C-alpha cells in the first residue's frame, strides 16, 4: 500500500530552535552589514554594562577596545566595573538566546528580550568560527571566572569549551571578547564613535573609553556623579490589555474571585473600580475567573473602557532630566545656545511614556546642512531608519519658519542645529526587532511635537534677541566712530579737553552706563564712586565686579569679597529701575597716581555686552 503524501511530509516536520532561526535570519537583529554588525555588538554590550551598573548603583566605567584581525575581521573587547555575573549564570547570559531577567518586568529598561549580547555571540561564531571569551567577578575576595563559550544552535544551549579561574585586577565587573567579521568606519553618522558620543550625552553619569583599531584613545568623560532615578516595576494597566492576554491571565491566576483578580493583577484598580468594572461587564464579583468563558472575558475587556480608571503610575520610568540633557549636550558640542524640556508623563494603550527634548544651536555646528537629529529610546541611541521613525515625522511636521529656521521644500529644516529627542517608556513601540525606529503612535507624535515646539520657541527668542543685539552693536559701532571725531573737532575749536562721550552713547543706545570716579581725600588716599545709570526701558538686575589689588574701606553698600592671592574681587548685587541711578562708594587708604592710571575696567555680570557702556560685560 502506498504511503499517503501527508505522512511523507510529516516526516520532515520538526521544531526549530530560536538560535537556528536567528542563525538564518540574523538581519532581523541588526547584523546585515559589516559596519552595522559591529555597532550592534557594541550597542548590546554597552547597554548590558550600563543596565548592570545602574541596577547596582555603580557609576559606570566602560572600556571598549576594537582590534583589526586580518583583512575582514575585528576583535571586540568590552569591559565594565559592574556587579559581575554569578558563575552558574555566565554561560546562559552569553550563550542562550531569549534568556534574561527583564522580559516579564513592566518598567523602563534598555533591553528586555534577552536576545542582544547572545545574538552577538552567535554572529561571532558564525562569521569567525571562534568562541567567545568571558571573565566575570562579583566582588573583593571572590574568584574571577573565565569561560570560553559557543552556542549550540540546534538546542539553543551554551557549549562550555573552557571553565577556569584567572587573576583579574578588577574588584568586580565583566569582560567579553569576541572575534567577528565586521568593519570599523570613521567619519559617518553610523559609526562606533558617533554611537558612543550619543550614548555619553544621554548617560552623562557614565565614563566610556574607546581604543580604536589604529590605537587612538577617545575618552567620553562623565558630566555628573548622579545616577539615574531607578525605575520601579508596575502591574499592567487594563487599557493596554488584549483579549488573548486577558484570557490567559484569568486561566492562570491564583485568585478565586474576579474582584480580587482585578485588584491584584492590574495597576490603578481598587475596590470601587473593581465593582464598577464587574457591574459594567454584567459579572458577579465572586465569579471564579478560571471558569469564565470567552464571551465573559470579552465583556470584561469592554468594561475596562467604560469605567474611568486612573492613568498608570509613572515611577516605572526614569527620565534623564532637563538639567542632565543640558550638561550632556554642553559636554559633547561646542554651541552658543541650548534649551531643554521634559514633558509630563503621558499614556498610549495603557503604557506610560515620557518625551524629553533638547535643542542646541550655533557654535561649531554646520550652518548650511540640514539639522542633526539625535534619537533615543530608553537612553539608547537609534542610528538607523531615521526616515521611518515617529521622531523624524514629528519634527518634519512642524512649520520651522516661525521658529527662525529655513525649511526648503518641507521636511527637515536647515541650519546649525542639533535636536535631541528621548522617548522613555515601559514598552517602546519599535517598528522592528532591530529596534531602529519608533512606530507612528499618535500620542507619542503629539508629545514629541509639543516638546520640540517648546524648546524651539526658546530658540526663536534667542535668535530674535541675537539679531536685536547685532543691530545694536552695529549702531553703537557707527556712533562710537562718529561721536569721538565730532568731540575731538569741537574740543579743538573751543580749545578745551575732549569730553567723555560715554554718557551720550549710553543715552542714545538705551544702555546701562557705568563709570568709576576717583577723588583725592587730601591725606594720600582716595574716595571712589562707582556710578550706574539705567537708560534702558526696563529694570536691570546685575552684579558689578571691581577686581583690584588693594583693600577697600567704608564701603556703602558692603560688597561680597573674594580673595585671589594678592588681589581682591569686590562684588555688588545691584538692581536699577529705568531712568534711575545707583552709586557705590568706598575709600582706599593709599593710592598714588600711577596706581590710579592702572585701575582695571569694571565688570558687569548678567548683561550682554551690547547693553553696557563704560564697563566690560559678561552674561554669566
Number of C-alpha atoms within 10 A of each C-alpha: 3 4 7 8 8 8 9 10 9 9 8 7 8 7 6 12 16 16 25 17 12 18 15 9 13 19 15 13 19 23 21 13 13 16 17 22 24 25 26 22 26 22 20 19 24 24 19 17 24 23 17 21 22 19 14 11 16 18 20 25 20 24 18 21 17 23 17 19 13 8 9 14 19 22 19 22 20 22 23 26 24 30 22 24 19 12 18 8 9 21 22 20 20 27 28 28 26 19 17 17 12 16 14 10 16 20 27 28 25 20 18 20 15 18 23 26 24 26 26 28 27 27 22 27 19 16 14 17 13 16 23 23 20 24 24 29 28 21 15 10 9 10 18 27 22 22 23 19 24 26 27 17 21 13 13 18 17 20 17 15 12 12 14 11 13 14 10 15 8 16 17 21 24 24 22 22 19 22 26 28 23 25 18 21 16 11 9 9 13 16 19 24 20 17 19 21 22 23 23 24 28 25 23 26 24 26 18 21 19 20 16 18 16 9 11 8 12 15 13 20 16 21 18 15 12 13 18 18 15 17 18 15 18 18 16 19 22 24 19 12 16 12 15 12 10 16 19 11 15 23 14 10 15 12 16 15 16 23 26 18 19 24 16 14 17 17 19 19 22 15 11 10 19 22 18 18 26 22 15 17 19 13 18 13 19 12 14 16 25 18 11 17 12 13 9 16 19 17 18 23 20 16 19 22 13 13 15 12 18 11 18 23 17 23 17 24 25 22 28 24 17 17 12 21 27 22 18 25 26 17 18 14 18 14 18 13 16 22 22 25 20 19 18 12 19 18 17 17 13 18 24 24 27 23 28 24 28 25 25 26 24 17 14 11 19 16 14 10 12 18 19 20 19 21 26 24 24 23 24 24 25 23 21 17 13 17 11 15 20 23 27 22 18 21 21 17 13 19 17 21 12 11 18 18 20 17 17 12 7 12 17 23 23 18 20 20 25 22 22 23 26 26 22 27 28 26 18 21 17 16 16 13 13 17 20 22 27 25 17 17 12 12 13 23 22 13 21 26 19 16 21 24 18 17 20 23 15 17 22 17 13 18 17 14 12 13 12 13 16 13 13 17 16 13 13 18 11 11 16 15 10 11 15 16 12 13 16 14 13 15 14 12 9 8 9 10 11 15 11 10 15 17 18 15 18 22 17 14 20 20 22 26 23 25 18 18 11 13 11 16 14 8 8 11 15 20 19 19 18 17 15 22 21 25 24 21 11 12 14 15 13 18 19 24 23 21 20 18 16 14 16 18 13 11 14 13 13 15 18 11 15 12 12 11 7 9 13 18 19 19 19 19 15 15 16 19 16 16 15 13 16 14 15 18 18 17 21 18 14 15 15 11 8 8 11 11 8 9 13 14 15 19 19 27 19 15 18 15 17 19 19 22 24 21 19 19 22 14 10 10
